[in-house]
Amino acid sequence: MPTVFIKTYGCQMNERDSEQVARSLQTRGYRLVGDEAEADVILLNTCSVRDMAEQKAIGKMGMLARLREKRPHLVLGYLGCMAQSRGAELLATTPQVDLVAGTQKFHRVADYVDDLLKARLEARMDDPRLPIVDVGEEEGSQNTIREHLERPARATAFVSIMQGCNMRCAFCIVPSTRGNERGRPIPDIVEEVIRLAREGVREVTLLGQIVNLYGRHEFPKVGSKSPFTQLLEAVAAIEGIDRVRFTSPHPIGFRPDLIEAFARIPEMVEHVHLPLQSGSNRILKTMRRGYTLEKFKALVTALRTTRPGIAITTDIIVGFPGETDDDFRATLEAAEEISFDNAFVFRYSKRRDTPAAGMEGQLPESVKEERNQGLLEVINRHSASKLAALVGSEVEVLCEGPSKTNAQRLTGRTRTNKITVFEGSPRHVGGIFSVRVERATTTTLYCDPAIMNV
């Protein structure tokens, strides 16, 4: 039985794509392994959002290529966003690579791996058809990410509902790596979630590049309800699904029907990831974000009014081309005023073929790092304060399994997406129950080992 090792870089979409590839290989008789040294096939599912992610993948592949000295049959492949962006260029960087498969080709990877492994074992890699590079567009590819790995006692799952993005933000490479928006039909998504619920999944996270714009070009509104709100209703109504999340949305996609859904659909959790990107209107305009800080703050107010206690997390870029001290100060002030529950803070990174890469006013890394640290101080202070306020209270958690840092303890998340750690037994995995918060750090709630209501 051939073995395969898959390493994933980047976002939840990439994780979901890797799971699909792994599942398709499993059905062909491949066995997944957790150690690259044991693998006959090694695949890197790559990210292009930042240069560092690309360099990590290229560096990793360079190290993996050495394994072929002892294992000449080894198949090496790049998948995903960097594969889509760079294509055949990657063969010059790492000539040992056998496969470069883009973001619309995950469903074809198993076929390609079969062919490549057979060629390696038969020592015929001089075949002119090899290596394989496939980064072309493929109609209907959004409908192929639907199978899941079989995992015992799995409580949560990602569900891909669309591919691509039409927004063309100045800093973002995603439209060129993922293509235009393409949504899956609601019945297909519902069928997938029903299967997951039957397997014991109680929480699903709907995934899309701009998830709350799902289906806007393909599917009709029903009354005032957008296709995305219709989908949320359909998924929330599935027996066994107790929690519904989604990521990542765009502020302009929060129409009244979606905001109102937080008030009337109890399965929608009290958490929204809402990318701000900058607190400066001048920078937001240059970024082509399509909203002002004032509109963003009004949206935050509407969400907090509609669903009291809702947690709001965000993405912010520092050091965007032309960002002045005043622009950055506006971002600091916005972070203080809005008081996010947490944030991913990124130093601006040039991405090929994006408008921002050619803009004047590119800032030195030292300035980006200084601003990164200054903003993190504000974000972490607010995050720690919100977690500390929960000490002594009871919170509802969905137990996801053993803690990554201590297998003797369990971990889960609150409805507001706070990580919790507590003691328990295997029977608690997949359960939803209350625990008492005993202490908190800037990222984690540590809860009373006496699990209540179970």
N, C-alpha and C positions, 0 to 999 in steps of 0.2 A: 504494500500500500504506500504510494508516494506521500511525502509530507510537505506541508506548506506553512510558511511563516509570513504574516502580514503586519507591517508597521504602518500606523496611521499618523499623519501630521495634520494639525488644523482643527476645523470646526466639527460640530455634530453631524453636518451633512456628510463630511468625509468619513466619520465613524460609521454612519448608516450605509454609505456606499461600500465600505470595506466589509461590513457584515454581509451585504448582498453577494459580494465576490466570494467570501468565505463559504457561504451557504451553497453557492453554485458549484464550488469545487468539492465540497463535501458530498454532494449528490453524485459526483463523478468518481467517488471513492478515495479522494484525498483526505489525509488526516491533518488537522491543525495542530501545530506545535508552538510552544512558547519560547523556544530557543532556536535562534537562527542557525546555530551550528548543527542542528539536527535536521534541517530542512533540505528538501530536494528543490524547492521553489521558494524564492524570497521576493516579495512584492512590497514596494514602498508606495503608499497612497499619499500623494503630495499636496502641498498647499502653496499658493502663490500670493497670498494677501500681503505678506511682508518678505523682504529679501532674506531675512534671517532664516525663515522656514525653508526657503529654497536651498540656501547654503547648507543647512543641516542635512537635508535629504541627499544633496550631491556628495557631501562629505561622508555620509553613512554608506552610500553606494560604493564609494571608493574603497572603504574598508571591507565591505562585503565581497568585493571582487577578488580579494586575496583568498577567499575560501575556495575559489575554483582551482587553486593550485593542488589541493588535496581532493577536491570533488569536481572533476571535469564535467560531470553531467549537470551541475547546478544551473538552474534557470533563474535569471535576475530580471526584474521588471519594474518600471516606473508606471504608476497609474495616476489619474486625477488631474488637478489643476495645473501643476507645473508641466506635466506631460502634455497637456493640451496647449499650454502657452509656448513651450519650447520645441515640442515635437522632435524631429530628427536631429536637432542641435544637440540633444542629450547624448547621442551616440558619439559625438566628437568629444564631449566632456568625459564620458565613461564608456569607452568602446566595448567593454565586456557586457553591456546591457543587451538583453535579448528581446525585450518587449517595451514599447512605449504606447500606452493606451489612454486616450483622452476621456473627458468627463461624460461623453455620450456613448461610451463603449464598455461600460462595466459588465453588461450582460454578455459580452463576447469574450471576456478574459478567460473563462474556463476552456473555451475552444482553442484559443491561442496557446494557453499553457499546455494543453494536451499535445498540440502539434510540436511545440518547442521542446518539451521534455522527451518526446519520442525521438526527435532529431538529435538531441544531445546524447541520449542513450545509444543511438545508432551511429554516433560520431559523424554526422553529416551536416554540420553547421555551415558548410560552404555552399549550401543551397542558396541560390540567388534570391529566393523569396524571403530569406531571413537576414537580419532580425526583422521583427514585425513592428511597424509604426502605423498606428491607426488613430487619427485625431479628427476625422471627418465628422460632419453633422449627421445625425440620424433621426429621422422623423419618428416620433413615438417613444423616444428613449426615456422620457419621464415616467412612462408606465411600466418600466422594467424593474424598478427598485421596489420590490414588494415582498420578497421572501426574507425570513428571519432565521438566525441560528436557533437551534433548540437548546434552551438553557433551563436547568431545573430551578424551580421556585423564583422565576424572574418576575419582578413586581412592576418594572417600568420598561418602556420601549419607545424608540424613535420611529416616526412614520413620515416618510418623504411624500409630500403632497404636490410638489412642483419642482421644476428646474428653471434656471436662468433668471435674468434680471434685465429690465429695460431702463433703469434709472440713470445710468451713466454719470454717477458722481465722479468728480474730477480726479479723485485719488484712487479709484477702485478698478481693479483688473477683472473682477468677477464677470461682467458682461462678455468679455472676450474669452474667458475660460469656461463659462457655463452656458453661454448662448442667450437667446431671448427667452422671455417668460413662456413656460409651457406647463399647464396644470393637468393633473390626473382627474378623471371623472369622479364625482362624489361617490357613486355606488361602488367603484373599485376600492376607494379608500376605506369606506365603511366595511366592506367585505374583509379587508386586511385587518382592521381593528377588531372585528368580531372574532376572527381566528385567534388574535392575540389574547382577547378576553377569555376565551375558552381555555387557553394555556395558563391562565392565572395572572395575566398582566392587569394591573389596576390603574395605572397612570400612563398616558401616552403624551408624547411631545410631538406636535406637528411641525415639520421642518420645511423651510423654503428660504430662498435668498431674501425675498421680501414677502414674507409669508402672508401678511394681511392684505396683499394685493392679489391673492390667489384667484384665478379664474376670471379676472375682470374682462379679458378679451374673448374668452371662449364660452362662458356660461352666463345665462341671463340672471338678472335680479328677480326676486320674488317679492313683490310689493316694494318695501324699502330695504329689504335684506340683500346684502351683497352675497356672492357665492361663498365667501369665507365665513360669514355669519351662518349661512345655511349649513356649511360643513361642520362648524362648531356644534350646532344644534344636533345634527345627525350623529356625530361621534359621542357627544355627551349622553345621548339617549340609549346607547348600547349597554345592555345588561352586563354588569361587572366592571364597567369603567367608572371609577370614582373621581378621577382627577384628569383634567385636560390642560396642557400647556401648549405654548407655541413660541417659535423663535426662527429667525429674527424679523421683527416687523420694522416698518418705517413710519415715522410720525404722520406723514401725509395719508397713510392708509387707515388711520383711525377715524372713520366716519361715525356719525351718531348711532347707527345700528350696531356697530361693534362695541362702542362704549356702553350702550344700553344693555348689551348682552352680559356684561359683567354683573349687572344687577339682577338678572332673571335666570341665569344658568348656573346653578350652584356647583356643578362639576368644574367650571372654569376657576382655576386657583387664583389666589390673591397675589399674583406676581406678574409683572410685565417687564420685559427687557426692552428698553426704549432708547435707541442710540441718539445721543445729542450731537456728538462729534466736535462741537465748539460752542462756546458761549458768546462769541463775537458774531454779530450779524454780517459784518463785512467778510469775515472768513467763511461763514455759512454760505454766503452768496458765491464766493469764489469756489467753494467746494461743490456748488450746484446741488445743494441739499433741498431746496424748494420750500423752506419754512424759515421763520425768524425765531429768535429766542423767545419773544413774547408769545408767539403761537405755541411754541413748545411748552412754555410754562402754563399756558391756558389748558393745554391737553393734560398735563400732569394734574392740575387742579380738578379737571373734569373727572379723571380716573379716580382720584382720591375721594371725590365727593360721591361718585357713583358706587364705589366699593371701598368703604372705610377700612383702613388697615392694609390696603394693598401695598406691596413692596415694589419699588421701581429701581431697576438697575440700568446701567447704561454703558455705552462705548464713547470714548473721547480720544481724539487725536491731538497731540501736542507737536509743535514745530512744523506745522503746515507751511508751505512756501509763502513768504510775506507776512507771517504772523509776528506782530510787534509785541512789545511789552504790554501795551494797552490791550491788545487782543487777548493775550494770555491772562491778563488781570480780569478781563470780563469772564473768561472761562472759570477762573477761581471763584469769582463772585457768584456765578451761576451755580457752581457745585455747592457752595455754602448755602445759598438760598433754597435750592431744590432739595438738598439733603437726600442724596441717593442712598439706597441700601447697600449698594456696592457698585463697582465700575471696573471695566477693562480699560486701562489707559495705555495708549500706543504712541510711540514716537513715530512721526511720519517717516515712511519708507518709500523711496521712488519705485514705481512699478512701470514696467515697459508698456509703451503704447497707451499711456493715460495722459490726459491733459496736464495734470499737476507735475508730471516728470519734467516737462519743458518750461515750467513757469520760472520767472525771475524770483529772486529772494529766497533761494534755497538756504536753509539754516545749517550751521555746523552741528555736529553730533553733540558737542559739549553743551550747547544751548538746549537742544532737545532733551538731553538727560537731566539737566537742571530743572527744566519745566516738568518733566515726567515725575521727578521726585517731589517737587513742590505740590503738584496736583494729587499725587498719591497720599501725601500727608493729610490733605483735606478729606479725601475719600475714605481713608482708613479710620480717621477720627469719627466721622459720621457712622460708618459701618459698625465700629466698636460700640458706639453709644447706643445704637439700635439693638444690638445683641445684648448688651449689659442690661438694658431695660427689661429684658425677658427673664432675667434671673429671678427665681422664686415663683414663676408662673408655670402653668401647664400649657403644653403645645401639642398639637396633633402631628404625628409623624407617620410616614409610610416607610416601613423597614425594608431596605433594599438588599441587606446582606452584611457580611463581615466588613469591618472597617479596613481600609487600605493600609493604615498605619499600625493597626493592632488587630490581628485576626481573632483575638479572644473577645473582642467587643463588636457590637453591631452598629451600623450607621443607617441613617435615613434622612429624609428632608421634610421640613414643614411645608404647609401649603404656600408659605411665602418664600420658599426655596432656601431656607436656612439649613445648613448641614448640621446634623445632630449625631452625637456618639453616645452610646449607652450599653449597658450589659443586658444579655438576654440569651436565648437559645435558638437553635435552628427553626423551631416551630413558629417563631415570631416573624421570620422572613416572609414578606408579602402581606403582613398585617398592617392595619391602620389603627392606631391607638394613641393615647395621651401619655406623655412623660413630663416629669417636673424638671425644670432647668435649674441646675445647681451652680454652674459657673459658665463663663463665656470668654472666648478670645476674640480677636478681630475677625475671625472667619468661621468659628465653630461654637455650637452649643453643646456643653457636656451635661448630661441629664442623669437624674436619679436612677439607680439600677433597679429600683422597684417599679416595674412596668405596670401601669394602671389600666383598668378596663380591659384586661385580656384574660 
